[in-house]
Amino acid sequence: MSVQEDLTAVRRCLDDLVRTVGRLEQTLAEPGGKELRPQSAGRADDLVSIPDTPYNHALWTDSDDEGLGVRDRRAP
C-alpha cells in the first residue's frame, strides 16, 4: 500500500469511530439507554475506606516471598 492509501484507510476508520461514538452518546442520552451506564459510577456509598494503620506483622510470618522461594534459602 502507498502512503496515500494508508492515510485514506486511517481517515475512513476515524470517521467510522466518530460516527459510532456519536451513536453511543445518543443512546446513553435516551431514557432507555440508562441501563448501559455503570450503576456504581460516582456513588459514595459504594466506596470502601482503607485505614492508614499498618498491618499486623503476624500476618506475614509464614509467608514466602513470591517468586523468590522460601525465606532463608537461596533463590533458584
C-alpha positions in Angstrom: 0.0 0.0 0.0 1.1 3.5 -0.7 1.2 6.2 2.0 -1.8 7.9 0.4 -3.9 4.6 0.6 -2.8 4.2 4.2 -3.9 7.8 5.0 -7.3 7.2 3.3 -7.8 4.0 5.3 -7.0 5.8 8.5 -9.4 8.6 7.7 -12.1 6.1 6.9 -11.5 4.3 10.2 -11.6 7.6 12.2 -14.8 8.7 10.5 -16.4 5.3 11.5 -15.2 5.8 15.0 -16.6 9.3 15.3 -20.0 8.1 13.9 -20.0 5.1 16.3 -19.2 7.3 19.4 -21.9 9.8 18.3 -24.5 7.0 18.2 -23.3 5.7 21.6 -23.6 9.1 23.1 -27.2 9.4 21.7 -28.1 6.0 23.0 -26.9 6.9 26.5 -28.7 10.2 26.4 -32.1 8.4 25.7 -34.2 7.3 28.7 -33.9 3.7 27.7 -30.1 3.9 27.4 -29.5 4.4 31.1 -29.0 0.7 31.8 -25.8 0.9 29.7 -24.3 3.2 32.2 -22.3 1.8 35.2 -24.6 1.7 38.2 -22.0 2.4 40.7 -20.2 5.3 39.0 -19.8 8.2 41.3 -21.8 6.9 44.2 -20.1 7.5 47.6 -21.9 4.7 49.4 -20.1 2.1 47.2 -16.6 3.2 48.3 -14.6 1.2 50.7 -12.4 3.0 53.1 -8.9 1.6 53.7 -7.3 2.5 57.1 -3.9 4.1 57.2 -2.8 2.0 60.1 0.0 -0.5 59.4 -0.8 -4.2 59.0 -0.1 -6.6 61.8 3.3 -8.2 61.1 2.0 -11.6 62.3 0.1 -11.8 59.0 3.4 -12.3 57.2 5.3 -14.7 59.5 4.7 -17.8 57.4 4.6 -16.3 54.0 7.2 -16.9 51.3 8.4 -14.1 49.1 6.5 -14.6 45.8 8.8 -15.7 43.0 11.8 -15.9 45.3 11.2 -19.1 47.1 11.3 -19.9 50.8 12.8 -17.4 53.2 16.3 -18.1 54.5 17.1 -20.2 51.4 18.8 -19.3 48.2 16.6 -18.3 45.3 16.6 -20.7 42.4 
